[in-house]
Amino acid sequence: MRQADIIEKTRAYLEDTFKTSEGAHDYWHMYRVWRLAQNIAKTEPTADRYVVELAALLHDIADWKFNDGNLEAGPQAARTWLESIGVDGEIIHHIEEIIRTTSFKGAGVPSESKTIEAQIVHDADKLDAIGAIGIARTFAYSGAKQRPIYDPAVKPTLHADFESYKNSRGPAINHFYEKLLLLKDRFYTNEAKRIAEHRHSFMEAYLEEFFSETDGKL
């Protein structure tokens, strides 16, 4: 099967499987990350575009948040799918590693993306976590988990390890301080850093407005 056909088959499979999933981690999140990864890859000429596109599409095929915190659920699900459509074993291994290192695991856990392909997918995923889309996704996920929008009595926590981050149940607004506002300094590629500047500023402006309204100033 041609590479373009494998990518399209994968995209169609994900659309069919995840289009009605929880709004922050549905097919459209996968689609946006795929499109962002394509655009970032254009600025990184040494990147293997085939690996980037497949890994971007599959990066959340079995997110640990919906699989009892199992970080291996995603790589395993990706391998099962890719083997079923005849993808080369070495490429599958690379994609597994990309999926393994893409997720944010807490403020105290450094990013581990080593190859340029992994860095592109990491950056594309994190761009979709910030800005207007990131704000919408934060409230969609918190609503699905029945968490409050804001509780001034519950302060944000900079989680030192994955276990504490995984077990966090804080309000939606805390997520900005525990993850989203930290991402600007974690991008690898120059193109993602450029895009992140605007999206980060948008979140800062949103939070200023949010707290002004919360305090009854506007």
C-alpha positions as CSV (number, residue, x, y, z in Angstrom):
1,M,0.0,0.0,0.0
2,R,1.3,3.5,-0.8
3,Q,2.3,5.8,2.1
4,A,-0.4,8.2,1.1
5,D,-3.0,5.5,1.2
6,I,-1.9,4.3,4.6
7,I,-2.2,7.8,6.0
8,E,-5.6,8.2,4.5
9,K,-6.8,4.8,5.8
10,T,-5.6,5.7,9.2
11,R,-7.3,9.1,9.2
12,A,-10.6,7.5,8.0
13,Y,-10.3,4.8,10.7
14,L,-9.8,7.4,13.5
15,E,-12.7,9.6,12.1
16,D,-15.0,6.6,12.2
17,T,-13.8,5.5,15.7
18,F,-13.4,8.8,17.6
19,K,-15.7,11.3,16.0
20,T,-18.2,11.1,18.9
21,S,-15.7,10.8,21.7
22,E,-15.2,13.2,24.5
23,G,-14.8,16.6,22.9
24,A,-11.3,17.4,24.1
25,H,-9.8,14.2,22.8
26,D,-12.0,13.3,19.8
27,Y,-11.2,12.9,16.1
28,W,-11.0,16.6,15.6
29,H,-8.2,16.9,18.1
30,M,-6.3,14.2,16.2
31,Y,-7.1,16.0,12.9
32,R,-5.8,19.4,14.2
33,V,-2.6,17.9,15.5
34,W,-2.1,16.1,12.2
35,R,-2.5,19.4,10.3
36,L,-0.3,21.3,12.7
37,A,2.3,18.5,12.4
38,Q,2.2,18.7,8.6
39,N,2.8,22.5,8.7
40,I,5.6,22.3,11.2
41,A,7.3,19.5,9.2
42,K,7.5,21.8,6.2
43,T,9.9,23.9,8.2
44,E,12.0,20.9,9.3
45,P,13.5,19.4,6.0
46,T,15.2,16.5,7.7
47,A,12.0,15.1,9.2
48,D,10.4,11.9,7.8
49,R,7.0,13.3,6.9
50,Y,5.4,9.8,6.7
51,V,6.4,9.0,10.3
52,V,5.3,12.5,11.4
53,E,1.8,12.2,9.9
54,L,1.1,8.7,11.1
55,A,2.3,9.5,14.7
56,A,0.4,12.7,14.8
57,L,-2.8,11.0,13.8
58,L,-2.3,8.1,16.2
59,H,-0.8,10.0,19.2
60,D,-4.1,9.8,21.2
61,I,-5.5,6.5,19.9
62,A,-5.6,5.2,23.5
63,D,-4.9,8.2,25.8
64,W,-3.8,7.2,29.3
65,K,-6.5,9.4,30.8
66,F,-9.1,7.0,29.4
67,N,-7.1,3.9,30.1
68,D,-6.6,3.8,33.8
69,G,-3.4,5.8,33.6
70,N,-1.7,3.2,31.4
71,L,1.0,5.0,29.4
72,E,1.5,1.9,27.2
73,A,-2.1,1.8,26.0
74,G,-1.4,4.2,23.2
75,P,1.7,2.6,21.8
76,Q,0.1,-0.8,22.0
77,A,-3.1,0.3,20.2
78,A,-1.0,2.1,17.5
79,R,1.0,-1.0,16.9
80,T,-2.1,-3.2,16.6
81,W,-3.6,-0.8,14.0
82,L,-0.3,-0.3,12.0
83,E,0.4,-4.0,11.9
84,S,-3.1,-4.7,10.6
85,I,-2.4,-2.5,7.6
86,G,1.1,-3.8,6.9
87,V,3.3,-0.9,8.1
88,D,7.0,-1.8,8.4
89,G,8.1,-2.9,11.9
90,E,10.9,-0.3,12.3
91,I,8.5,2.5,11.5
92,I,6.0,1.1,14.0
93,H,8.7,1.1,16.7
94,H,9.5,4.7,16.0
95,I,5.8,5.7,16.2
96,E,5.4,3.9,19.4
97,E,8.3,5.9,20.9
98,I,6.8,9.1,19.6
99,I,3.5,8.4,21.3
100,R,5.2,7.3,24.5
101,T,7.0,10.7,24.8
102,T,4.3,13.1,23.6
103,S,2.1,13.3,26.7
104,F,2.6,16.0,29.3
105,K,3.2,14.2,32.6
106,G,3.5,17.0,35.1
107,A,5.4,20.2,35.6
108,G,8.3,18.4,37.2
109,V,8.7,15.9,34.4
110,P,10.9,17.0,31.5
111,S,9.9,16.3,27.9
112,E,11.7,13.4,26.4
113,S,11.2,13.7,22.6
114,K,14.5,12.9,21.0
115,T,14.0,12.6,17.2
116,I,12.9,15.5,15.1
117,E,9.7,13.5,14.2
118,A,8.9,13.1,17.9
119,Q,9.6,16.8,18.5
120,I,7.2,17.9,15.7
121,V,4.4,15.7,17.0
122,H,5.0,16.8,20.6
123,D,4.9,20.5,19.5
124,A,1.7,20.0,17.4
125,D,-0.1,18.3,20.3
126,K,1.0,21.0,22.7
127,L,-0.1,23.8,20.3
128,D,-3.6,22.3,20.3
129,A,-3.5,22.5,24.2
130,I,-3.2,26.3,24.2
131,G,-4.9,29.3,22.7
132,A,-8.6,29.5,22.0
133,I,-8.7,25.7,21.2
134,G,-6.9,24.9,24.4
135,I,-9.3,26.9,26.5
136,A,-12.3,25.2,24.9
137,R,-10.7,21.8,25.4
138,T,-9.9,22.5,29.0
139,F,-13.6,23.2,29.9
140,A,-14.9,20.4,27.7
141,Y,-12.7,17.8,29.5
142,S,-13.4,19.3,33.0
143,G,-17.1,19.2,32.2
144,A,-16.9,15.6,31.1
145,K,-15.2,14.8,34.4
146,Q,-17.7,16.8,36.4
147,R,-15.1,19.1,37.8
148,P,-15.9,22.7,38.8
149,I,-14.8,25.7,36.6
150,Y,-13.2,27.5,39.5
151,D,-12.8,27.1,43.3
152,P,-10.6,29.7,45.0
153,A,-10.1,27.4,47.9
154,V,-8.3,24.8,45.7
155,K,-4.9,26.2,44.7
156,P,-3.0,25.0,41.6
157,T,-0.2,22.4,42.2
158,L,3.0,22.1,40.1
159,H,3.0,18.3,40.1
160,A,6.5,16.9,40.6
161,D,5.8,13.5,39.0
162,F,3.4,11.6,36.8
163,E,1.5,9.9,39.7
164,S,0.5,13.2,41.3
165,Y,-0.4,14.8,37.9
166,K,-2.4,11.7,36.9
167,N,-4.4,11.8,40.2
168,S,-5.1,15.5,40.1
169,R,-8.8,16.4,40.3
170,G,-8.6,20.2,40.5
171,P,-10.9,22.8,38.9
172,A,-10.6,23.7,35.2
173,I,-8.9,27.0,35.9
174,N,-6.1,25.3,37.8
175,H,-5.1,23.4,34.6
176,F,-3.9,26.6,33.1
177,Y,-1.3,27.0,35.8
178,E,-0.5,23.4,36.2
179,K,0.1,22.8,32.5
180,L,-1.1,25.2,29.8
181,L,0.9,28.3,30.8
182,L,4.0,26.2,31.2
183,L,4.0,24.9,27.7
184,K,5.4,28.0,26.0
185,D,8.9,27.1,27.3
186,R,8.7,23.5,26.2
187,F,8.4,23.7,22.5
188,Y,11.3,22.3,20.4
189,T,10.8,23.7,16.9
190,N,11.1,27.3,15.9
191,E,7.8,27.2,14.0
192,A,5.9,25.9,17.0
193,K,7.5,28.6,19.2
194,R,6.4,31.2,16.8
195,I,2.8,30.0,16.8
196,A,2.8,29.5,20.6
197,E,3.6,33.2,21.3
198,H,0.2,34.3,20.1
199,R,-1.7,31.4,21.6
200,H,0.0,31.9,25.0
201,S,-0.8,35.7,25.0
202,F,-4.4,34.9,24.2
203,M,-4.7,32.6,27.3
204,E,-3.1,35.3,29.5
205,A,-5.7,37.8,28.2
206,Y,-8.5,35.3,28.8
207,L,-7.4,34.7,32.4
208,E,-7.2,38.4,33.1
209,E,-10.8,38.8,31.9
210,F,-11.9,35.7,33.8
211,F,-10.6,36.9,37.1
212,S,-11.9,40.4,36.5
213,E,-15.4,38.9,36.0
214,T,-15.0,36.5,38.9
215,D,-14.1,39.4,41.2
216,G,-17.1,41.4,40.0
217,K,-15.0,44.1,38.4
218,L,-16.6,43.9,35.0
